[in-house]
Amino acid sequence: MDGKENLDSLTKLGKEAGPSKDLETFPNRSPDRYYLVTLHTDEFTCVCPKTSQPDFASITIYYVPDKKIVESKSLKLYFWSYRNEGVFHEHLVNIILDDLKKALDPHWCLVKGAFGIRGGIGITVQAEYTRTEAARKVWLETGKQTGYPIL
């Protein structure tokens, strides 16, 4: 189904690789259709930039692709690259969104980070990017009608 030309640019898939900020992509075979891609991990970790104490989070990415789709192993390695990096939760979610926007140029993207409770407070941060309002509208309306937890 996918020709070799779609795989040539993928340098991490099927190979041993370590943490990396390099998000790899492959061509979307259905760029004329608005469809939702959801990526989720419960295994995200980073550290507090002040205390270096570990922070744990669930990260969920929702996006409507245009011409590119993110390759999931490169996303895993991207998440791993934050393992020992000090970053505030609010900044992190916006950085992830900016990096996805740069790599994919999606119609629409929302990144949600739900950080574990520390000091009695849990933090959830959502950041959204919209390039094509119609794509955003389709998925937000679908979520309302089906109870799919987009927002």
Short mmCIF file of the C-alpha atoms (twelve columns), coordinates in Angstrom:
data_MODEL
# 
_entry.id   MODEL 
# 
loop_
_atom_site.group_PDB 
_atom_site.id 
_atom_site.type_symbol 
_atom_site.label_atom_id 
_atom_site.label_alt_id 
_atom_site.label_comp_id 
_atom_site.label_asym_id 
_atom_site.label_seq_id 
_atom_site.Cartn_x 
_atom_site.Cartn_y 
_atom_site.Cartn_z 
_atom_site.pdbx_PDB_model_num 
ATOM 1   C CA . MET A 1   0.000   0.000  0.000  1 
ATOM 2   C CA . ASP A 2   2.663   2.508  0.974  1 
ATOM 3   C CA . GLY A 3   5.462   2.692  -1.544 1 
ATOM 4   C CA . LYS A 4   9.132   2.806  -0.647 1 
ATOM 5   C CA . GLU A 5   9.198   6.534  -1.407 1 
ATOM 6   C CA . ASN A 6   6.988   7.094  1.665  1 
ATOM 7   C CA . LEU A 7   9.454   5.243  3.874  1 
ATOM 8   C CA . ASP A 8   12.786  6.617  2.663  1 
ATOM 9   C CA . SER A 9   12.627  9.747  4.828  1 
ATOM 10  C CA . LEU A 10  11.973  7.788  8.044  1 
ATOM 11  C CA . THR A 11  15.324  7.360  9.793  1 
ATOM 12  C CA . LYS A 12  14.131  6.055  13.171 1 
ATOM 13  C CA . LEU A 13  11.411  3.508  12.355 1 
ATOM 14  C CA . GLY A 14  12.707  -0.054 12.565 1 
ATOM 15  C CA . LYS A 15  16.071  1.076  13.914 1 
ATOM 16  C CA . GLU A 16  17.626  1.585  17.311 1 
ATOM 17  C CA . ALA A 17  17.349  5.235  18.263 1 
ATOM 18  C CA . GLY A 18  17.586  7.438  21.326 1 
ATOM 19  C CA . PRO A 19  15.847  10.597 22.531 1 
ATOM 20  C CA . SER A 20  15.403  13.194 19.792 1 
ATOM 21  C CA . LYS A 21  13.531  16.432 19.160 1 
ATOM 22  C CA . ASP A 22  13.250  15.465 15.463 1 
ATOM 23  C CA . LEU A 23  9.619   14.708 14.545 1 
ATOM 24  C CA . GLU A 24  9.501   12.632 11.381 1 
ATOM 25  C CA . THR A 25  6.513   12.592 9.040  1 
ATOM 26  C CA . PHE A 26  5.162   10.642 6.111  1 
ATOM 27  C CA . PRO A 27  2.705   11.694 3.384  1 
ATOM 28  C CA . ASN A 28  -1.027  11.707 4.093  1 
ATOM 29  C CA . ARG A 29  -2.769  9.571  1.467  1 
ATOM 30  C CA . SER A 30  -6.142  11.259 2.169  1 
ATOM 31  C CA . PRO A 31  -5.370  14.982 2.309  1 
ATOM 32  C CA . ASP A 32  -8.814  15.943 0.947  1 
ATOM 33  C CA . ARG A 33  -10.621 14.418 3.935  1 
ATOM 34  C CA . TYR A 34  -10.918 15.874 7.419  1 
ATOM 35  C CA . TYR A 35  -10.166 13.025 9.798  1 
ATOM 36  C CA . LEU A 36  -8.920  13.028 13.354 1 
ATOM 37  C CA . VAL A 37  -5.680  11.444 14.538 1 
ATOM 38  C CA . THR A 38  -5.419  10.938 18.299 1 
ATOM 39  C CA . LEU A 39  -2.103  10.099 19.959 1 
ATOM 40  C CA . HIS A 40  -1.842  9.444  23.685 1 
ATOM 41  C CA . THR A 41  0.722   8.471  26.289 1 
ATOM 42  C CA . ASP A 42  0.446   8.007  30.040 1 
ATOM 43  C CA . GLU A 43  4.231   7.685  30.305 1 
ATOM 44  C CA . PHE A 44  5.437   11.254 29.790 1 
ATOM 45  C CA . THR A 45  8.025   12.571 32.227 1 
ATOM 46  C CA . CYS A 46  10.014  15.762 32.639 1 
ATOM 47  C CA . VAL A 47  11.424  17.573 35.656 1 
ATOM 48  C CA . CYS A 48  10.641  20.780 37.494 1 
ATOM 49  C CA . PRO A 49  12.992  23.513 36.239 1 
ATOM 50  C CA . LYS A 50  13.557  24.791 39.802 1 
ATOM 51  C CA . THR A 51  13.711  21.663 41.977 1 
ATOM 52  C CA . SER A 52  14.527  18.958 39.396 1 
ATOM 53  C CA . GLN A 53  11.788  16.803 40.954 1 
ATOM 54  C CA . PRO A 54  10.120  14.489 38.442 1 
ATOM 55  C CA . ASP A 55  6.797   15.388 36.870 1 
ATOM 56  C CA . PHE A 56  4.544   12.764 35.309 1 
ATOM 57  C CA . ALA A 57  1.842   13.440 32.751 1 
ATOM 58  C CA . SER A 58  -0.632  12.055 30.294 1 
ATOM 59  C CA . ILE A 59  -0.206  13.799 26.963 1 
ATOM 60  C CA . THR A 60  -2.940  13.622 24.320 1 
ATOM 61  C CA . ILE A 61  -2.597  15.050 20.837 1 
ATOM 62  C CA . TYR A 62  -5.557  15.511 18.530 1 
ATOM 63  C CA . TYR A 63  -4.948  16.697 14.982 1 
ATOM 64  C CA . VAL A 64  -6.523  16.850 11.547 1 
ATOM 65  C CA . PRO A 65  -3.691  16.238 9.098  1 
ATOM 66  C CA . ASP A 66  -3.198  18.021 5.817  1 
ATOM 67  C CA . LYS A 67  -0.299  16.729 3.744  1 
ATOM 68  C CA . LYS A 68  1.748   15.075 6.531  1 
ATOM 69  C CA . ILE A 69  1.266   12.576 9.351  1 
ATOM 70  C CA . VAL A 70  3.616   12.279 12.324 1 
ATOM 71  C CA . GLU A 71  5.457   8.966  12.588 1 
ATOM 72  C CA . SER A 72  4.706   7.511  16.034 1 
ATOM 73  C CA . LYS A 73  8.181   6.181  16.918 1 
ATOM 74  C CA . SER A 74  9.689   9.612  16.309 1 
ATOM 75  C CA . LEU A 75  6.971   11.031 18.594 1 
ATOM 76  C CA . LYS A 76  7.906   8.509  21.277 1 
ATOM 77  C CA . LEU A 77  11.577  9.539  21.000 1 
ATOM 78  C CA . TYR A 78  10.505  13.207 21.058 1 
ATOM 79  C CA . PHE A 79  8.616   12.631 24.316 1 
ATOM 80  C CA . TRP A 80  11.611  10.732 25.699 1 
ATOM 81  C CA . SER A 81  13.847  13.742 24.999 1 
ATOM 82  C CA . TYR A 82  12.052  15.615 27.789 1 
ATOM 83  C CA . ARG A 83  12.833  12.931 30.392 1 
ATOM 84  C CA . ASN A 84  15.504  14.992 32.199 1 
ATOM 85  C CA . GLU A 85  14.589  18.421 30.887 1 
ATOM 86  C CA . GLY A 86  13.388  21.124 33.246 1 
ATOM 87  C CA . VAL A 87  10.262  22.787 31.913 1 
ATOM 88  C CA . PHE A 88  7.074   24.310 33.304 1 
ATOM 89  C CA . HIS A 89  3.900   22.453 32.327 1 
ATOM 90  C CA . GLU A 90  2.305   25.425 30.614 1 
ATOM 91  C CA . HIS A 91  5.393   26.024 28.484 1 
ATOM 92  C CA . LEU A 92  5.799   22.354 27.630 1 
ATOM 93  C CA . VAL A 93  2.321   21.932 26.137 1 
ATOM 94  C CA . ASN A 94  2.809   25.035 23.997 1 
ATOM 95  C CA . ILE A 95  6.262   23.846 22.860 1 
ATOM 96  C CA . ILE A 96  4.811   20.490 21.810 1 
ATOM 97  C CA . LEU A 97  2.052   22.274 19.870 1 
ATOM 98  C CA . ASP A 98  4.581   24.572 18.156 1 
ATOM 99  C CA . ASP A 99  6.796   21.621 17.192 1 
ATOM 100 C CA . LEU A 100 3.828   19.679 15.771 1 
ATOM 101 C CA . LYS A 101 2.667   22.750 13.876 1 
ATOM 102 C CA . LYS A 102 6.125   23.159 12.369 1 
ATOM 103 C CA . ALA A 103 6.483   19.475 11.431 1 
ATOM 104 C CA . LEU A 104 2.942   18.876 10.147 1 
ATOM 105 C CA . ASP A 105 1.251   22.158 9.202  1 
ATOM 106 C CA . PRO A 106 -2.046  20.480 10.170 1 
ATOM 107 C CA . HIS A 107 -5.530  21.810 9.539  1 
ATOM 108 C CA . TRP A 108 -6.102  21.751 13.295 1 
ATOM 109 C CA . CYS A 109 -4.252  20.514 16.389 1 
ATOM 110 C CA . LEU A 110 -4.911  20.405 20.112 1 
ATOM 111 C CA . VAL A 111 -2.384  19.237 22.718 1 
ATOM 112 C CA . LYS A 112 -3.533  18.371 26.213 1 
ATOM 113 C CA . GLY A 113 -1.178  17.701 29.119 1 
ATOM 114 C CA . ALA A 114 -2.644  16.344 32.355 1 
ATOM 115 C CA . PHE A 115 0.113   16.474 34.962 1 
ATOM 116 C CA . GLY A 116 0.085   14.385 38.110 1 
ATOM 117 C CA . ILE A 117 -0.699  15.896 41.463 1 
ATOM 118 C CA . ARG A 118 2.282   17.335 43.294 1 
ATOM 119 C CA . GLY A 119 1.984   19.528 46.352 1 
ATOM 120 C CA . GLY A 120 -1.759  18.857 46.351 1 
ATOM 121 C CA . ILE A 121 -2.342  20.410 42.915 1 
ATOM 122 C CA . GLY A 122 -2.774  18.752 39.543 1 
ATOM 123 C CA . ILE A 123 -2.373  20.846 36.411 1 
ATOM 124 C CA . THR A 124 -4.054  20.328 33.047 1 
ATOM 125 C CA . VAL A 125 -2.971  22.482 30.130 1 
ATOM 126 C CA . GLN A 126 -4.531  22.605 26.659 1 
ATOM 127 C CA . ALA A 127 -3.177  24.515 23.677 1 
ATOM 128 C CA . GLU A 128 -4.836  24.705 20.280 1 
ATOM 129 C CA . TYR A 129 -3.837  25.716 16.757 1 
ATOM 130 C CA . THR A 130 -6.313  26.256 13.914 1 
ATOM 131 C CA . ARG A 131 -5.322  26.813 10.300 1 
ATOM 132 C CA . THR A 132 -8.565  25.559 8.723  1 
ATOM 133 C CA . GLU A 133 -11.628 26.590 10.710 1 
ATOM 134 C CA . ALA A 134 -13.853 24.032 8.928  1 
ATOM 135 C CA . ALA A 135 -11.659 21.166 10.151 1 
ATOM 136 C CA . ARG A 136 -11.792 22.472 13.716 1 
ATOM 137 C CA . LYS A 137 -15.554 22.832 13.563 1 
ATOM 138 C CA . VAL A 138 -16.085 19.267 12.274 1 
ATOM 139 C CA . TRP A 139 -14.175 17.719 15.180 1 
ATOM 140 C CA . LEU A 140 -15.466 19.936 17.933 1 
ATOM 141 C CA . GLU A 141 -19.060 19.335 16.782 1 
ATOM 142 C CA . THR A 142 -18.426 15.602 16.455 1 
ATOM 143 C CA . GLY A 143 -17.049 15.573 19.998 1 
ATOM 144 C CA . LYS A 144 -20.142 17.323 21.345 1 
ATOM 145 C CA . GLN A 145 -22.500 14.934 19.574 1 
ATOM 146 C CA . THR A 146 -20.663 11.722 20.444 1 
ATOM 147 C CA . GLY A 147 -19.241 12.588 23.841 1 
ATOM 148 C CA . TYR A 148 -15.734 12.071 22.446 1 
ATOM 149 C CA . PRO A 149 -13.523 13.953 24.939 1 
ATOM 150 C CA . ILE A 150 -11.761 16.454 22.699 1 
ATOM 151 C CA . LEU A 151 -12.056 19.421 25.037 1 
# 
